[in-house]
Each structure stands twice: as structure tokens, then as C-alpha cells.
């Protein structure tokens, strides 16, 4: 009996290497009904996560999708030598209207966590930060032609936030770093996985 695969909405981050695979994937996603938003972004990995993703690059396509199963097929068909990341959002912590356009997406992981009270605590801290428009909780899958040296151990405890601000990416990154410190002061170990600065809206 085949195992039923659950499908989620979420985010996908694929390396943009100016090669045939990258360009074809970009064109596919621009024309796909599964893709709600598509951005060209700069990715910055934290010092904690870099050892796990030493093949990281600078530029990525960041897309917001409706169906993770279709994204898995896209990434398998256009697999590359640099890692692609798929973040399946299982639970929305919150969603609200915020002034300004999305210009930054930050991805975090909890070093432990399966406690609804912890997630509620984090959601409450995020809610106090008026530039955060979306926060979601989920897991991460990676796609790469080359097997990683180390397995990332926190793939099941991923938090993704979207930030809308007219300020510089540097300023928004500081804002997110301060938010993370606020969470950690509560005794919850939330670390930054990657920061994605939006350079261009493609869709």
C-alpha cells in the first residue's frame, strides 16, 4: 500500500546560479498557478547553520507555494549542486495586515520544541513586533545532487517569518535579531538558519 503524502503550503528557496536549470525553474514558477509570490533574494546563513550547508550561494529564488508535492517534483526535476530548501508550513502562528511591502524573510529553528506553550510564547513575542506580517511553523526538506556531510538535526522545528518594512535590509536584519533575542530571553532556544533579503519581486 502506498504511503499517503501530506501536502502543505509554504516557502521554497532554490539557488539561482544563472545556469540552464535556474533559468528554467524561474520560468516554470513564474507561469505556475502553484506559486503565489516569487522573489529574487540574497541569502545569508548564520554561523550556526553554515557548517551544515557549506555549499550555500548568494542568490536564490524564493517562492511562496500552495502545494508542497508539486514543489518536490519541480526541485527533483531541476536538482542542482547547491542545496534547495523547502519549508512546509504546518501551522500558522499568525497572519495580519502590515504597512509596506514584504522585503525580508527570516528562517529560524528551535533546538528543542514540541510544546504548544512554547509556540504560544513565541507567537506572543512576534505579535508585539509590528513589522512582522506572517509567522508560520513547520519543517524543512532539502534537495541537492551532492549528499551533505552533516545532517541538519532541527529540520522538524522550523519557524518562518515575513517582514514588511521600507527600511534597509541591514536595519530589518537587526530588527529580526532583536526579536530572536527577545525569544531567547524567555528561555527558548531559537536560532537563525538563514536571512533572505528581497531584491526583486518577480511575481
Secondary structure, DSSP 8 states (H G I E B T S, - for coil): --------EEEEEEE--SSHHHHHHHHHHHT-TTEEEEEEEEEEE-HHHHGGGTT--SEEEEEEES-HHHHHHHHHHT--SS-EEEEEEEEEEEE---SS-EEEEEEEEESS---HHHHHHHHHHHHTSTTEEEEEEEEEEEE-SS--SS--TTTTSEEEEEEE-SS-HHHHHHHHHHHHHHHHHTT--EEEEEEEEEEEE--
